[in-house]
């Protein structure tokens, strides 16, 4: 068995890497990654945008609190911002009217800026808009995220502070003895005082391997396409989101689009692949909104987004008293909330006062025990 650590984190995607970066200056940290490279699954397949409305009102405080770090990262993280302003257009036809009203009601009274747009304003923002789309809300703060840059920065910061990353280290069994976790992995055996479950789609499997009660974290498949369209997509196009949840798209280099059918298909934890039907639904959604012609689908991929039963993230120790800490269920918003979520989770895990940037955020709605109370 290799030397013991204060903390072993299962999963080196964005959740695990960002938490390691926060914890490593205060404790010895081991990052165990099942794949041969960190960030292979959800982190590496993200649509890569930061939106204060994404995830709803309970997620928004974490998103907003992450903005300063992402927009003005410390020198140790990056010499340039992780965000580039994009703007988001929440678009509604008759089928989406109710959802658009709910969006406005959900964030009424918050600091999130949402600007209603009429048809004439929409035509300026979205050339080729088909008839029937008369309403929209513009979210000016929405931005693209440099996901690879952020994830890489978290890993570098963690390792500079002494964290050790071990890949090809899928957890097989975790046993608690004498206040220590004994971890059997494919890369060998390890010991740690605290075991962190940051395993994304595999979070419930990790809980079972550790003899902990799973929380019902379910993975769902999300499909993305890169397509060539005619006319080419304007480079200043905002992220366009159908309020009724049938599609979203945003421009990429060379006039191309990233397009998703906004699918959410229950799936087993796996290296998931896109389905032909979902690709067809994505194209149909685009053609429902604009009169652009899809020239070709250049590539397609799928990733897993994992949700707890109430669709809110889970941060905190389990009620077992065995030093098992949850950092899971972050859905599709784990990247945009990573800086604040990691600070909040690190304070809970280490028993420290929270960083001033997250001191105003109540951690109780995210506690694992909410599913047993």
KOLSE-337521 format. One record per residue (C-alpha): residue number from 0; z, y, x. Coordinates in nm, 2 decimals, always signed. Layout:
N
ATOM   n     pz     py     px
ATOM NUM      Z      Y      X
...
***
This chain:
373
ATOM   n     pz     py     px
ATOM   0  +0.00  +0.00  +0.00
ATOM   1  -0.09  +0.35  +0.13
ATOM   2  +0.17  +0.62  +0.16
ATOM   3  +0.32  +0.76  -0.15
ATOM   4  +0.23  +1.09  -0.31
ATOM   5  +0.42  +1.33  -0.54
ATOM   6  +0.12  +1.33  -0.79
ATOM   7  -0.17  +1.10  -0.85
ATOM   8  -0.45  +1.24  -1.07
ATOM   9  -0.69  +0.99  -1.23
ATOM  10  -1.03  +1.16  -1.26
ATOM  11  -1.18  +1.41  -1.02
ATOM  12  -1.40  +1.59  -1.28
ATOM  13  -1.33  +1.95  -1.37
ATOM  14  -1.00  +1.87  -1.53
ATOM  15  -0.86  +1.67  -1.24
ATOM  16  -1.01  +1.89  -0.97
ATOM  17  -0.88  +2.22  -1.12
ATOM  18  -0.53  +2.07  -1.17
ATOM  19  -0.53  +1.94  -0.81
ATOM  20  -0.62  +2.29  -0.69
ATOM  21  -0.33  +2.44  -0.87
ATOM  22  -0.08  +2.16  -0.78
ATOM  23  -0.16  +2.09  -0.42
ATOM  24  +0.00  +2.39  -0.26
ATOM  25  +0.33  +2.27  -0.42
ATOM  26  +0.32  +1.89  -0.39
ATOM  27  +0.13  +1.61  -0.22
ATOM  28  -0.16  +1.52  -0.44
ATOM  29  -0.40  +1.22  -0.46
ATOM  30  -0.72  +1.24  -0.66
ATOM  31  -0.86  +0.90  -0.76
ATOM  32  -1.22  +0.90  -0.89
ATOM  33  -1.37  +0.59  -1.04
ATOM  34  -1.73  +0.68  -0.94
ATOM  35  -1.88  +0.73  -0.60
ATOM  36  -1.89  +1.10  -0.65
ATOM  37  -1.66  +1.34  -0.85
ATOM  38  -1.80  +1.51  -1.15
ATOM  39  -2.06  +1.24  -1.23
ATOM  40  -2.00  +1.23  -1.60
ATOM  41  -1.91  +1.52  -1.84
ATOM  42  -1.87  +1.78  -1.56
ATOM  43  -2.21  +1.71  -1.41
ATOM  44  -2.39  +1.71  -1.75
ATOM  45  -2.26  +2.02  -1.91
ATOM  46  -2.47  +2.28  -2.09
ATOM  47  -2.29  +2.53  -1.87
ATOM  48  -2.19  +2.82  -2.09
ATOM  49  -1.87  +3.02  -2.15
ATOM  50  -1.81  +3.12  -2.51
ATOM  51  -1.49  +3.26  -2.65
ATOM  52  -1.57  +3.12  -2.99
ATOM  53  -1.65  +2.77  -2.87
ATOM  54  -1.37  +2.52  -2.96
ATOM  55  -1.22  +2.75  -3.23
ATOM  56  -0.91  +2.98  -3.24
ATOM  57  -0.68  +2.73  -3.07
ATOM  58  -0.90  +2.70  -2.76
ATOM  59  -1.00  +3.07  -2.74
ATOM  60  -0.68  +3.18  -2.56
ATOM  61  -0.75  +2.94  -2.28
ATOM  62  -1.11  +3.05  -2.26
ATOM  63  -1.03  +3.42  -2.26
ATOM  64  -0.75  +3.37  -2.00
ATOM  65  -1.00  +3.20  -1.77
ATOM  66  -1.25  +3.49  -1.77
ATOM  67  -1.10  +3.69  -1.49
ATOM  68  -1.10  +3.39  -1.25
ATOM  69  -1.45  +3.30  -1.34
ATOM  70  -1.59  +3.65  -1.33
ATOM  71  -1.40  +3.77  -1.02
ATOM  72  -1.30  +3.45  -0.83
ATOM  73  -1.05  +3.48  -0.54
ATOM  74  -1.21  +3.48  -0.19
ATOM  75  -1.09  +3.12  -0.13
ATOM  76  -1.30  +3.00  -0.43
ATOM  77  -1.62  +3.20  -0.40
ATOM  78  -1.79  +3.51  -0.27
ATOM  79  -1.97  +3.56  -0.60
ATOM  80  -1.89  +3.52  -0.97
ATOM  81  -1.91  +3.19  -1.15
ATOM  82  -2.04  +3.37  -1.46
ATOM  83  -2.36  +3.55  -1.54
ATOM  84  -2.38  +3.73  -1.86
ATOM  85  -2.60  +3.57  -2.13
ATOM  86  -2.48  +3.66  -2.48
ATOM  87  -2.48  +3.42  -2.77
ATOM  88  -2.66  +3.45  -3.10
ATOM  89  -2.50  +3.25  -3.39
ATOM  90  -2.79  +3.21  -3.63
ATOM  91  -2.78  +3.13  -4.00
ATOM  92  -3.02  +3.03  -4.27
ATOM  93  -2.90  +2.95  -4.62
ATOM  94  -2.75  +2.63  -4.50
ATOM  95  -2.55  +2.81  -4.23
ATOM  96  -2.42  +3.10  -4.43
ATOM  97  -2.08  +2.94  -4.51
ATOM  98  -2.03  +2.84  -4.14
ATOM  99  -2.12  +3.19  -4.02
ATOM 100  -1.86  +3.34  -4.26
ATOM 101  -1.60  +3.09  -4.13
ATOM 102  -1.67  +3.19  -3.77
ATOM 103  -1.62  +3.56  -3.86
ATOM 104  -1.29  +3.48  -4.05
ATOM 105  -1.16  +3.25  -3.77
ATOM 106  -1.18  +3.54  -3.52
ATOM 107  -1.10  +3.83  -3.74
ATOM 108  -0.82  +4.03  -3.59
ATOM 109  -0.87  +3.87  -3.24
ATOM 110  -1.00  +4.05  -2.94
ATOM 111  -1.33  +3.85  -2.95
ATOM 112  -1.62  +4.08  -3.02
ATOM 113  -1.87  +3.95  -3.28
ATOM 114  -2.15  +4.18  -3.39
ATOM 115  -2.33  +4.11  -3.72
ATOM 116  -2.71  +4.13  -3.70
ATOM 117  -2.97  +4.17  -3.97
ATOM 118  -3.32  +4.04  -3.98
ATOM 119  -3.48  +4.33  -3.80
ATOM 120  -3.23  +4.31  -3.52
ATOM 121  -3.28  +3.94  -3.50
ATOM 122  -3.65  +3.97  -3.44
ATOM 123  -3.58  +4.19  -3.14
ATOM 124  -3.34  +3.93  -2.99
ATOM 125  -3.54  +3.62  -3.08
ATOM 126  -3.92  +3.66  -3.08
ATOM 127  -4.10  +3.41  -3.31
ATOM 128  -3.81  +3.37  -3.55
ATOM 129  -3.93  +3.19  -3.86
ATOM 130  -3.87  +3.32  -4.22
ATOM 131  -3.54  +3.22  -4.38
ATOM 132  -3.31  +3.33  -4.10
ATOM 133  -3.17  +3.65  -4.23
ATOM 134  -2.82  +3.67  -4.07
ATOM 135  -2.66  +3.62  -3.74
ATOM 136  -2.36  +3.72  -3.53
ATOM 137  -2.40  +3.82  -3.17
ATOM 138  -2.13  +3.73  -2.92
ATOM 139  -2.20  +3.97  -2.62
ATOM 140  -1.93  +3.82  -2.39
ATOM 141  -2.10  +3.47  -2.37
ATOM 142  -2.21  +3.38  -2.02
ATOM 143  -2.37  +3.10  -1.81
ATOM 144  -2.13  +2.91  -1.58
ATOM 145  -2.21  +2.79  -1.23
ATOM 146  -2.04  +2.45  -1.30
ATOM 147  -2.13  +2.29  -0.97
ATOM 148  -2.00  +2.60  -0.79
ATOM 149  -1.67  +2.60  -0.98
ATOM 150  -1.61  +2.23  -0.95
ATOM 151  -1.69  +2.24  -0.58
ATOM 152  -1.45  +2.53  -0.53
ATOM 153  -1.17  +2.35  -0.70
ATOM 154  -1.22  +2.04  -0.48
ATOM 155  -1.23  +2.25  -0.16
ATOM 156  -0.91  +2.44  -0.25
ATOM 157  -0.73  +2.12  -0.34
ATOM 158  -0.83  +1.95  -0.01
ATOM 159  -0.75  +2.26  +0.20
ATOM 160  -0.40  +2.24  +0.06
ATOM 161  -0.37  +1.87  +0.16
ATOM 162  -0.49  +1.69  -0.15
ATOM 163  -0.67  +1.36  -0.07
ATOM 164  -0.98  +1.25  -0.27
ATOM 165  -1.06  +0.88  -0.29
ATOM 166  -1.38  +0.77  -0.47
ATOM 167  -1.49  +0.43  -0.60
ATOM 168  -1.12  +0.40  -0.70
ATOM 169  -1.12  +0.29  -1.06
ATOM 170  -0.77  +0.23  -1.18
ATOM 171  -0.69  -0.13  -1.26
ATOM 172  -0.32  -0.14  -1.33
ATOM 173  -0.04  +0.11  -1.31
ATOM 174  +0.32  +0.00  -1.31
ATOM 175  +0.64  +0.21  -1.31
ATOM 176  +0.92  +0.08  -1.09
ATOM 177  +1.22  +0.27  -0.94
ATOM 178  +1.08  +0.61  -1.04
ATOM 179  +0.74  +0.55  -0.88
ATOM 180  +0.40  +0.45  -1.01
ATOM 181  +0.24  +0.16  -0.83
ATOM 182  -0.13  +0.20  -0.87
ATOM 183  -0.38  -0.08  -0.82
ATOM 184  -0.74  +0.05  -0.78
ATOM 185  -1.07  -0.08  -0.65
ATOM 186  -1.01  +0.13  -0.34
ATOM 187  -0.66  -0.02  -0.27
ATOM 188  -0.30  +0.04  -0.38
ATOM 189  -0.12  +0.37  -0.40
ATOM 190  +0.22  +0.50  -0.51
ATOM 191  +0.31  +0.83  -0.68
ATOM 192  +0.60  +0.99  -0.86
ATOM 193  +0.38  +1.14  -1.14
ATOM 194  +0.06  +0.99  -1.28
ATOM 195  -0.18  +1.24  -1.44
ATOM 196  -0.44  +1.11  -1.69
ATOM 197  -0.75  +1.34  -1.64
ATOM 198  -0.99  +1.06  -1.70
ATOM 199  -1.20  +1.22  -1.98
ATOM 200  -1.37  +0.96  -2.19
ATOM 201  -1.16  +0.69  -2.03
ATOM 202  -0.83  +0.86  -2.10
ATOM 203  -0.70  +0.61  -2.35
ATOM 204  -0.81  +0.32  -2.12
ATOM 205  -0.60  +0.48  -1.84
ATOM 206  -0.30  +0.51  -2.08
ATOM 207  -0.33  +0.14  -2.17
ATOM 208  -0.36  +0.04  -1.80
ATOM 209  -0.03  +0.23  -1.74
ATOM 210  +0.15  +0.08  -2.03
ATOM 211  +0.14  +0.41  -2.22
ATOM 212  +0.05  +0.46  -2.59
ATOM 213  -0.31  +0.58  -2.63
ATOM 214  -0.35  +0.90  -2.83
ATOM 215  -0.68  +0.82  -2.99
ATOM 216  -0.90  +1.03  -2.75
ATOM 217  -1.26  +0.95  -2.86
ATOM 218  -1.57  +1.01  -2.66
ATOM 219  -1.89  +1.14  -2.83
ATOM 220  -2.24  +1.16  -2.70
ATOM 221  -2.41  +1.49  -2.66
ATOM 222  -2.79  +1.51  -2.58
ATOM 223  -2.97  +1.77  -2.38
ATOM 224  -3.34  +1.83  -2.31
ATOM 225  -3.52  +2.05  -2.06
ATOM 226  -3.85  +2.15  -2.23
ATOM 227  -4.16  +2.36  -2.16
ATOM 228  -4.25  +2.58  -2.45
ATOM 229  -4.54  +2.80  -2.54
ATOM 230  -4.50  +3.09  -2.53
ATOM 231  -4.26  +3.07  -2.24
ATOM 232  -3.90  +3.15  -2.33
ATOM 233  -3.81  +3.51  -2.24
ATOM 234  -3.56  +3.51  -1.95
ATOM 235  -3.33  +3.75  -2.13
ATOM 236  -3.30  +3.53  -2.43
ATOM 237  -2.94  +3.47  -2.54
ATOM 238  -2.79  +3.13  -2.61
ATOM 239  -2.90  +3.06  -2.96
ATOM 240  -2.66  +2.85  -3.17
ATOM 241  -2.74  +2.73  -3.52
ATOM 242  -2.43  +2.81  -3.73
ATOM 243  -2.49  +2.49  -3.93
ATOM 244  -2.47  +2.28  -3.61
ATOM 245  -2.83  +2.14  -3.60
ATOM 246  -2.93  +2.28  -3.25
ATOM 247  -2.86  +2.52  -2.97
ATOM 248  -3.08  +2.63  -2.69
ATOM 249  -3.09  +2.87  -2.39
ATOM 250  -3.35  +2.98  -2.14
ATOM 251  -3.39  +2.82  -1.79
ATOM 252  -3.60  +2.91  -1.49
ATOM 253  -3.98  +2.93  -1.54
ATOM 254  -3.97  +3.01  -1.91
ATOM 255  -3.82  +2.67  -2.00
ATOM 256  -3.54  +2.59  -2.24
ATOM 257  -3.23  +2.37  -2.24
ATOM 258  -3.22  +2.23  -2.59
ATOM 259  -2.96  +2.02  -2.77
ATOM 260  -2.95  +1.88  -3.13
ATOM 261  -2.57  +1.95  -3.12
ATOM 262  -2.52  +1.58  -3.17
ATOM 263  -2.17  +1.43  -3.17
ATOM 264  -2.22  +1.05  -3.18
ATOM 265  -1.92  +0.82  -3.13
ATOM 266  -1.97  +0.62  -2.82
ATOM 267  -1.78  +0.39  -2.59
ATOM 268  -1.68  +0.52  -2.25
ATOM 269  -1.99  +0.46  -2.04
ATOM 270  -2.27  +0.61  -1.83
ATOM 271  -2.45  +0.72  -2.15
ATOM 272  -2.82  +0.78  -2.20
ATOM 273  -3.01  +0.99  -2.45
ATOM 274  -3.15  +0.83  -2.76
ATOM 275  -3.51  +0.90  -2.87
ATOM 276  -3.40  +0.99  -3.22
ATOM 277  -3.16  +1.26  -3.08
ATOM 278  -3.44  +1.40  -2.87
ATOM 279  -3.67  +1.42  -3.18
ATOM 280  -3.39  +1.59  -3.38
ATOM 281  -3.35  +1.85  -3.10
ATOM 282  -3.72  +1.94  -3.11
ATOM 283  -3.72  +1.95  -3.50
ATOM 284  -3.42  +2.19  -3.49
ATOM 285  -3.60  +2.42  -3.25
ATOM 286  -3.92  +2.42  -3.46
ATOM 287  -3.70  +2.49  -3.77
ATOM 288  -3.60  +2.82  -3.61
ATOM 289  -3.89  +2.95  -3.41
ATOM 290  -4.27  +2.91  -3.41
ATOM 291  -4.29  +2.82  -3.04
ATOM 292  -4.48  +2.50  -2.95
ATOM 293  -4.31  +2.23  -2.74
ATOM 294  -4.56  +2.16  -2.46
ATOM 295  -4.36  +1.87  -2.31
ATOM 296  -4.01  +1.73  -2.26
ATOM 297  -3.96  +1.75  -1.88
ATOM 298  -3.63  +1.56  -1.87
ATOM 299  -3.35  +1.45  -2.10
ATOM 300  -2.99  +1.34  -2.04
ATOM 301  -2.67  +1.28  -2.23
ATOM 302  -2.30  +1.33  -2.15
ATOM 303  -1.97  +1.24  -2.32
ATOM 304  -1.73  +1.50  -2.47
ATOM 305  -1.39  +1.36  -2.55
ATOM 306  -1.16  +1.48  -2.83
ATOM 307  -0.81  +1.41  -2.94
ATOM 308  -0.77  +1.34  -3.31
ATOM 309  -0.71  +1.70  -3.39
ATOM 310  -0.98  +1.82  -3.15
ATOM 311  -0.74  +2.02  -2.94
ATOM 312  -0.67  +1.95  -2.58
ATOM 313  -0.37  +1.75  -2.46
ATOM 314  -0.15  +1.89  -2.18
ATOM 315  +0.20  +1.76  -2.10
ATOM 316  +0.42  +1.46  -2.03
ATOM 317  +0.42  +1.17  -2.27
ATOM 318  +0.74  +1.10  -2.46
ATOM 319  +0.80  +0.78  -2.26
ATOM 320  +1.00  +0.95  -1.98
ATOM 321  +0.80  +0.76  -1.72
ATOM 322  +0.63  +1.05  -1.55
ATOM 323  +0.30  +1.01  -1.73
ATOM 324  +0.12  +1.34  -1.77
ATOM 325  -0.18  +1.40  -2.00
ATOM 326  -0.47  +1.64  -1.91
ATOM 327  -0.73  +1.52  -2.15
ATOM 328  -0.92  +1.57  -2.48
ATOM 329  -1.09  +1.88  -2.37
ATOM 330  -1.41  +1.83  -2.56
ATOM 331  -1.70  +2.04  -2.45
ATOM 332  -1.48  +2.33  -2.35
ATOM 333  -1.30  +2.18  -2.05
ATOM 334  -1.52  +2.37  -1.80
ATOM 335  -1.49  +2.72  -1.96
ATOM 336  -1.11  +2.68  -2.00
ATOM 337  -1.05  +2.51  -1.66
ATOM 338  -0.88  +2.80  -1.47
ATOM 339  -0.63  +2.87  -1.74
ATOM 340  -0.58  +2.51  -1.85
ATOM 341  -0.51  +2.41  -1.49
ATOM 342  -0.25  +2.68  -1.45
ATOM 343  -0.08  +2.60  -1.78
ATOM 344  -0.08  +2.23  -1.71
ATOM 345  +0.04  +2.27  -1.35
ATOM 346  +0.34  +2.48  -1.47
ATOM 347  +0.43  +2.21  -1.73
ATOM 348  +0.39  +1.93  -1.47
ATOM 349  +0.58  +2.09  -1.19
ATOM 350  +0.85  +2.27  -1.40
ATOM 351  +0.74  +2.61  -1.27
ATOM 352  +0.72  +2.94  -1.45
ATOM 353  +0.36  +2.98  -1.57
ATOM 354  +0.12  +3.21  -1.39
ATOM 355  +0.12  +3.56  -1.55
ATOM 356  -0.24  +3.50  -1.67
ATOM 357  -0.13  +3.21  -1.90
ATOM 358  +0.24  +3.31  -1.97
ATOM 359  +0.14  +3.43  -2.32
ATOM 360  -0.01  +3.10  -2.42
ATOM 361  +0.22  +2.87  -2.62
ATOM 362  +0.18  +2.51  -2.47
ATOM 363  +0.34  +2.35  -2.78
ATOM 364  +0.01  +2.30  -2.97
ATOM 365  -0.12  +2.10  -2.68
ATOM 366  +0.17  +1.86  -2.62
ATOM 367  +0.10  +1.49  -2.64
ATOM 368  +0.41  +1.43  -2.87
ATOM 369  +0.24  +1.61  -3.16
ATOM 370  +0.07  +1.28  -3.25
ATOM 371  +0.40  +1.10  -3.30
ATOM 372  +0.60  +1.38  -3.47
***
